[in-house]
């Protein structure tokens, strides 16, 4: 089991996977807003909203108030991408990053 790089570097892969899933869920929410009206009972849109609302609550204080809610979703996806990049840089700097 230690030969598998997924298990050997779980401390990188697990947070990276969670951040990636949230990032792509935010992008999915952004795309769905063009097809589904706000407050819709569509279960996919409600799931995307429920999963990403905590992320938006964290991103809102560090994003200017002039940014509309729809653009805030894109900003949140960018912030999550930056978080994934910082995770990789920090682990690489510490010598803990998985090999390429």
C-alpha positions in Angstrom: 0.0 0.0 0.0 2.9 2.3 0.6 4.0 1.9 -3.0 0.9 3.6 -4.2 1.7 7.4 -4.5 -1.9 8.3 -3.7 -1.6 6.7 -0.2 2.0 7.8 0.3 1.2 11.4 -0.3 -2.4 11.5 1.1 -1.6 14.8 2.9 -1.3 16.5 -0.5 -3.9 14.6 -2.5 -6.8 14.8 0.0 -6.8 18.6 0.5 -6.1 19.1 -3.2 -9.0 16.9 -4.1 -11.4 18.8 -1.8 -10.2 22.2 -3.1 -10.6 21.0 -6.7 -14.0 19.6 -6.1 -15.2 22.8 -4.5 -13.6 24.8 -7.3 -15.3 22.9 -10.1 -18.6 22.9 -8.1 -18.3 26.7 -8.1 -17.7 26.8 -11.8 -20.7 24.5 -12.3 -22.9 26.8 -10.1 -21.7 29.8 -12.2 -22.7 28.0 -15.5 -26.0 26.8 -14.0 -27.0 30.4 -13.1 -27.5 31.1 -16.8 -30.0 28.3 -17.2 -31.7 28.0 -13.8 -33.5 30.9 -12.1 -32.4 31.9 -8.5 -34.4 30.1 -5.9 -35.2 27.2 -8.2 -36.2 23.8 -6.8 -33.9 22.1 -9.2 -32.0 19.6 -7.0 -28.7 19.9 -8.8 -28.7 23.7 -8.5 -29.7 23.4 -4.8 -26.9 20.9 -4.2 -24.3 23.2 -5.9 -25.6 26.1 -3.9 -25.6 24.3 -0.6 -22.0 23.0 -1.2 -20.6 26.4 -2.3 -22.3 28.8 0.1 -19.8 28.2 2.9 -17.0 28.9 0.4 -18.7 32.2 -0.7 -19.1 33.2 3.0 -15.3 32.8 3.5 -14.4 34.6 0.2 -16.9 37.5 0.7 -14.8 39.4 3.4 -11.6 39.4 1.2 -13.4 40.4 -2.0 -14.5 44.0 -2.6 -18.1 44.7 -1.8 -18.6 46.2 -5.3 -18.3 42.7 -6.8 -21.8 41.4 -7.7 -22.8 37.9 -6.4 -22.4 36.2 -9.7 -18.9 37.5 -10.2 -18.1 36.5 -6.5 -18.6 32.9 -7.6 -15.9 33.3 -10.2 -13.6 35.1 -7.7 -14.1 32.2 -5.2 -13.1 29.7 -7.9 -10.0 31.7 -8.6 -9.2 31.9 -4.8 -9.5 28.1 -4.6 -7.2 27.7 -7.5 -4.7 30.0 -5.8 -5.1 27.9 -2.6 -4.3 24.7 -4.6 -1.2 26.4 -6.0 -0.1 27.6 -2.6 -0.5 24.1 -1.2 1.7 22.7 -3.9 4.3 25.4 -3.5 4.5 25.1 0.3 4.7 21.3 0.2 7.3 21.4 -2.6 9.3 23.9 -0.6 9.2 21.6 2.4 10.2 18.7 0.3 6.9 16.9 0.9 5.3 17.3 -2.6 4.7 14.2 -4.6 7.2 13.6 -7.5 6.1 14.5 -11.0 
